[in-house]
Amino acid sequence: MAINKPVQDTWRLQTKLVRGGTKRYADAETSEAMFLTSGYVYDSPQEAEQAFKGERERYIYSRYANPTVAMFEERMALMEGARHCVATSSGMSAMFASLVCMLQSGDRVVASKALFGSCLYIMQEQLPKFGIVTELVDGTDLAAWERALSKPAKAVFLETPSNPTLDIIDIPAVCTLAHQAGARVIVDNVFATPVLQKPMELGADIVMYTATKHIDGQGRVMGGCILFNDSDYLEDYLKPFMRHTGPCLSPFAAWTLLKGLETLELRVGQHCRNARQVADFLDGQTIVTKTLYPELDSHPHKALAAQQMSAGGTMVSFIINGGKEAAFKYLNGLKLVDISNNLGDAKSLTTHPATTTHQRLSELEREELGITPGLVRLSVGLENVDDIIDDIQQALETL
């Protein structure tokens, strides 16, 4: 029998990240328990029948629910300010499930063009296979949203800041247009993290994360989650989809993510402070033709970012003069920062989007999104910021 310590309404974010959702069992353990079990036993066939009919609330099968996963879901919901959280095996399973669970042939989805490469693949290649109509728009152009949402839609999907060019989309304005068109709004909030931005407070219906990134923050496990308030969406769409298709989060990953949540606010705060200093440094380099960071005066959406986010974020992108050849020479010159397509890690990680995360796009599509051959994406880590800057500087000097 779990011993629940009630969450206090007055608890602030960091306290919720440490204490929220914790259940202690018979031995009154300090750390959250890890339930590495696939199934559960019943005292009688009558109890099993009641459980499967939904007449008795209890754990049935870890593809449906698991105590460790449930603690992670409750803590995420408390942090986001959502009634419901459903954890998934990865960020992409969260993205796909959040959409497909409520769509059918003939439905229409409107999304921003500036998306992570795999999200674009879902929009352009997978959804049309099911007879779902998709329309991509320039997410920063409200007139484009207005035109696209002048006719009915079932869902709107966007990410802000976008990957990798850090475009900022006006969440409240898009939500107003989407709701008028009858659509639910799903926001991929991975770059901003739940610490810096609360899309549901800005009008979004659903928020999704890849927990693999900042929530774990140390490159250990895969995971994702979907957060929302609508109980009908849960019961009619998402719960049946999750139960019968199986993209569930493992108990071990859930336990690891619970440990990551305990330090999330502290880590993101330091990531942001480091990122701002790195962005300021890059902004002054002549070999760098453009630095993209939402707090810089040169960012076209600085004012909007300040309205929606409490800080500029952990990511910096920049364009090196000389295209792919110069970008590769710079990347090969790094000694501290690792080349990796992951992000949100304690270690600083960098990648070349045109040849990695967005390589499947055509050259024209990449050009439209601002993903030029010289663009480099940097996830700023928790090393001493002077060491990060020193490494970037010496790599730039090789050019």
C-alpha positions in Angstrom: 0.0 0.0 0.0 1.5 3.3 -1.1 1.8 6.1 1.5 1.1 9.4 -0.3 2.5 12.7 1.1 0.0 15.3 -0.2 1.4 18.1 -2.4 1.0 21.5 -0.8 -0.6 24.2 -2.9 1.9 26.7 -1.7 4.9 24.6 -2.9 7.1 26.4 -5.5 8.5 24.8 -8.6 11.8 23.5 -7.2 10.0 21.8 -4.3 7.5 20.2 -6.7 10.4 18.9 -8.8 11.9 17.2 -5.7 8.8 16.1 -3.8 5.9 16.0 -6.3 4.2 12.7 -7.0 6.4 10.7 -4.5 4.7 7.6 -3.1 6.3 5.6 -0.4 5.5 1.9 0.1 5.7 -0.6 3.0 9.4 0.0 3.8 9.0 3.9 3.7 11.9 4.3 1.3 13.5 7.7 0.9 14.1 7.5 -2.9 11.3 6.7 -5.2 10.9 2.9 -5.7 11.7 1.3 -9.0 9.0 -1.3 -10.0 10.7 -3.4 -12.6 7.7 -5.6 -13.3 5.7 -6.3 -16.4 2.6 -7.7 -14.7 0.7 -7.8 -11.4 -1.1 -10.6 -9.6 -4.7 -10.8 -8.3 -6.2 -12.4 -5.3 -9.1 -13.9 -7.3 -10.5 -14.1 -10.8 -13.3 -11.8 -9.6 -10.7 -9.1 -8.8 -9.1 -9.5 -12.2 -12.5 -9.2 -13.9 -13.3 -6.0 -11.9 -9.9 -4.5 -12.8 -10.3 -5.2 -16.6 -13.8 -3.8 -16.5 -12.5 -0.6 -14.8 -14.7 -1.3 -11.8 -11.6 -1.5 -9.5 -8.7 0.8 -9.8 -5.4 -1.0 -9.6 -2.3 -1.9 -11.7 -3.0 -4.5 -14.4 -0.1 -4.5 -16.8 2.9 -2.2 -17.1 2.0 -1.4 -20.8 -1.1 0.3 -19.2 0.4 1.7 -16.1 3.2 1.2 -13.6 3.9 2.7 -10.1 7.2 4.3 -11.0 5.9 5.6 -14.3 2.9 7.0 -12.5 5.1 8.9 -10.1 6.9 10.5 -13.1 3.6 11.4 -14.7 2.3 13.0 -11.6 5.4 15.1 -11.0 5.4 16.3 -14.6 1.8 17.2 -14.4 2.4 19.2 -11.2 5.3 21.0 -12.8 3.4 21.8 -16.0 0.2 22.7 -14.2 -1.8 20.1 -16.1 -4.5 17.6 -14.9 -3.1 14.7 -17.0 0.3 13.4 -18.1 0.9 10.3 -20.2 4.5 9.1 -20.4 5.9 7.5 -23.6 9.0 5.6 -24.7 10.5 8.6 -26.5 9.9 12.1 -27.6 8.9 11.1 -31.1 6.4 8.5 -29.7 4.9 11.4 -27.7 4.6 13.6 -30.8 3.1 10.9 -32.9 0.7 9.6 -30.3 -0.5 13.1 -29.4 -1.6 13.6 -33.0 -2.6 10.2 -34.4 -4.7 9.2 -31.5 -7.4 11.8 -32.4 -7.0 11.8 -36.2 -8.8 9.8 -39.0 -8.8 9.9 -42.7 -10.1 13.2 -44.1 -9.0 15.2 -41.0 -6.8 18.3 -41.5 -3.6 19.3 -39.6 -1.9 22.6 -39.8 1.7 22.9 -38.6 4.7 25.3 -38.7 7.3 24.5 -41.2 10.2 25.0 -38.7 10.1 21.6 -37.0 12.6 18.9 -36.0 13.4 16.7 -39.0 11.5 13.6 -37.7 8.4 15.8 -36.9 8.5 17.1 -40.5 8.7 13.5 -41.7 5.5 12.6 -39.8 3.8 15.6 -41.3 4.9 15.1 -44.8 5.2 11.4 -45.2 3.3 9.5 -42.5 0.1 11.3 -41.9 -0.8 11.6 -45.7 -0.6 7.7 -45.8 -3.6 7.6 -43.5 -5.6 10.1 -45.7 -4.9 13.0 -43.3 -4.4 16.4 -45.0 -1.4 18.4 -43.7 -0.5 22.0 -44.4 2.7 23.6 -43.4 3.0 27.4 -42.8 5.7 29.9 -41.8 5.1 29.8 -38.1 6.2 33.4 -37.6 3.7 34.7 -40.1 0.3 35.2 -38.4 -1.3 36.0 -41.8 -0.2 32.6 -43.0 -1.8 31.0 -39.9 -4.9 33.0 -40.5 -5.2 31.8 -44.1 -4.6 28.2 -43.2 -7.0 28.2 -40.3 -9.8 30.0 -42.3 -11.2 26.5 -42.8 -11.8 23.7 -40.3 -8.8 21.8 -38.9 -8.6 19.0 -36.3 -5.1 19.8 -34.9 -2.4 22.4 -35.0 1.2 21.5 -34.2 4.2 23.8 -33.6 7.4 24.1 -31.8 8.8 27.3 -30.3 11.6 28.1 -30.1 12.1 26.0 -33.3 14.8 23.6 -34.0 17.4 24.6 -35.1 16.9 28.3 -36.0 15.2 29.4 -32.8 12.2 31.0 -34.4 9.6 32.2 -31.9 5.9 31.6 -32.6 3.1 33.7 -31.0 1.4 31.0 -29.1 -1.7 32.9 -27.9 -2.4 34.3 -31.3 -2.1 30.9 -33.0 -4.2 29.3 -30.3 -7.0 31.8 -30.9 -7.1 31.1 -34.6 -6.8 27.4 -34.1 -9.7 27.2 -31.7 -11.9 29.2 -34.0 -11.1 26.5 -36.7 -12.1 23.7 -34.2 -8.5 22.5 -33.7 -6.6 21.3 -30.7 -3.2 23.0 -30.4 -0.2 20.8 -29.6 3.1 22.6 -28.7 6.5 20.9 -28.7 8.1 22.7 -25.8 11.4 20.8 -25.8 13.7 23.8 -26.5 12.1 26.0 -23.9 11.6 23.3 -21.3 8.7 23.5 -18.7 11.0 25.7 -16.6 11.1 28.6 -19.1 7.7 28.4 -20.9 4.2 27.2 -20.0 2.3 26.8 -23.3 -1.0 25.8 -21.6 -1.0 29.1 -19.8 -0.7 30.7 -23.2 -3.7 28.9 -24.7 -2.3 25.5 -25.9 -4.4 22.4 -25.3 -1.6 19.9 -25.3 2.2 20.1 -24.5 4.7 17.4 -25.4 8.3 16.8 -24.5 11.1 14.5 -25.3 12.2 13.8 -21.8 15.5 12.4 -23.3 16.7 16.0 -23.4 16.7 18.4 -20.5 14.4 16.4 -18.2 17.0 13.6 -18.1 19.7 16.0 -18.9 22.6 13.5 -18.6 22.3 11.4 -21.7 21.1 8.2 -20.0 17.6 7.2 -21.1 14.9 7.8 -23.7 11.5 9.1 -22.8 8.6 11.4 -23.7 5.4 12.8 -22.2 2.1 14.4 -23.2 0.4 16.9 -20.9 -3.1 18.3 -21.1 -6.3 19.1 -19.2 -9.0 17.6 -21.3 -10.3 14.3 -19.8 -12.3 13.5 -23.0 -9.0 13.6 -25.0 -7.5 11.2 -22.4 -10.4 8.7 -22.3 -11.6 8.8 -25.9 -8.3 9.1 -27.7 -5.0 8.9 -26.0 -5.6 6.2 -23.4 -6.9 3.6 -25.9 -4.2 4.4 -28.4 -1.4 4.0 -25.7 -2.9 0.8 -24.3 -3.3 -1.0 -27.6 -0.2 0.3 -29.6 2.3 0.1 -26.7 4.7 3.1 -26.8 5.0 2.9 -23.0 7.8 4.3 -20.9 10.0 1.7 -19.0 10.0 1.8 -15.2 13.8 2.2 -15.2 13.6 5.2 -17.6 10.8 6.7 -15.4 12.9 6.3 -12.3 15.9 7.9 -14.0 13.8 10.8 -15.2 12.4 11.3 -11.7 16.0 11.8 -10.6 16.6 14.2 -13.4 13.5 16.3 -12.5 15.0 16.9 -9.0 17.7 19.2 -10.5 15.9 20.4 -13.7 15.3 24.0 -12.6 18.8 24.3 -11.2 20.4 22.9 -14.4 18.3 24.9 -16.9 19.0 28.1 -15.0 22.8 27.5 -15.4 22.4 26.3 -19.0 20.7 29.6 -19.8 23.3 31.8 -18.1 26.1 29.9 -20.0 24.2 30.1 -23.2 23.7 33.9 -23.0 27.4 34.4 -22.5 28.3 32.1 -25.4 25.7 33.9 -27.6 27.3 37.3 -26.7 30.7 36.0 -27.5 29.7 34.6 -30.9 27.8 37.8 -31.7 31.1 39.6 -31.7 33.0 37.2 -34.0 33.7 38.4 -37.5 33.8 34.9 -38.9 30.3 34.3 -37.6 27.8 36.0 -40.0 24.7 35.5 -37.7 24.1 34.4 -34.2 20.6 33.1 -33.2 19.6 33.5 -29.6 16.2 34.9 -28.4 17.7 37.4 -25.9 20.0 39.1 -28.5 18.9 42.4 -29.8 19.5 41.1 -33.3 16.9 38.3 -32.9 13.8 39.3 -34.9 11.4 37.9 -32.2 13.2 39.1 -29.1 10.2 41.0 -27.7 7.8 38.0 -28.2 10.3 35.6 -26.6 10.5 37.9 -23.6 6.7 37.7 -23.3 6.5 33.9 -23.5 9.7 32.7 -21.9 11.4 33.6 -18.7 14.9 33.3 -20.2 16.5 32.8 -23.6 17.0 29.0 -23.4 19.9 26.6 -23.5 20.4 26.5 -27.3 22.5 28.8 -29.5 22.7 28.5 -33.3 25.1 30.4 -35.5 26.2 30.7 -39.1 29.9 30.4 -40.0 31.1 32.3 -43.1 32.4 29.7 -45.6 29.5 27.2 -45.7 29.8 23.5 -45.0 33.5 23.3 -45.5 34.2 26.0 -42.9 31.5 24.6 -40.5 33.1 21.1 -40.7 36.6 22.6 -40.1 35.3 24.4 -37.1 33.6 21.3 -35.7 36.7 19.2 -36.2 38.7 21.8 -34.3 36.7 21.5 -31.1 38.4 19.8 -28.2 35.9 20.2 -25.4 32.5 20.4 -27.0 31.3 17.1 -28.4 29.7 16.5 -31.8 26.3 15.0 -31.2 22.8 15.4 -32.4 21.4 15.2 -28.8 20.8 18.3 -26.7 19.9 19.5 -23.2 22.8 17.5 -21.7 25.1 18.5 -19.0 27.9 18.3 -21.6 28.0 20.9 -24.4 27.0 19.2 -27.6 27.0 20.5 -31.2 25.8 19.4 -34.6 25.5 20.5 -38.2 21.8 20.4 -38.9 22.0 20.4 -42.7 23.8 17.1 -42.7 22.3 15.5 -39.6 18.9 16.4 -38.0 17.5 18.0 -41.2 19.6 16.1 -43.9 16.5 14.4 -45.4 15.0 17.8 -46.5 15.7 19.1 -49.9 18.2 21.9 -50.4 15.3 24.3 -51.2 13.4 23.2 -48.1 16.4 23.8 -45.9 17.0 27.2 -47.5 13.4 28.2 -46.8 13.9 27.2 -43.1 17.2 29.1 -42.8 19.2 25.9 -42.4 22.2 27.0 -44.4 25.4 24.9 -45.0 27.2 27.1 -42.5 24.6 26.8 -39.7 25.8 25.1 -36.5 23.6 24.3 -33.5 25.1 24.3 -30.0 23.5 22.9 -26.9 25.3 24.8 -24.2 26.3 22.6 -21.2 27.2 23.0 -17.6 30.9 23.2 -17.9 32.6 26.4 -16.8 31.4 28.9 -19.4 34.9 30.3 -19.9 36.1 26.8 -20.9 33.2 26.5 -23.4 34.0 29.9 -24.9 37.8 29.2 -25.0 37.1 26.0 -26.9 34.8 27.7 -29.4 37.3 30.5 -29.9 40.3 28.2 -30.6 38.1 26.2 -33.1 37.0 29.4 -34.8 40.7 30.5 -35.1 41.4 27.4 -37.2 39.4 29.1 -39.9 
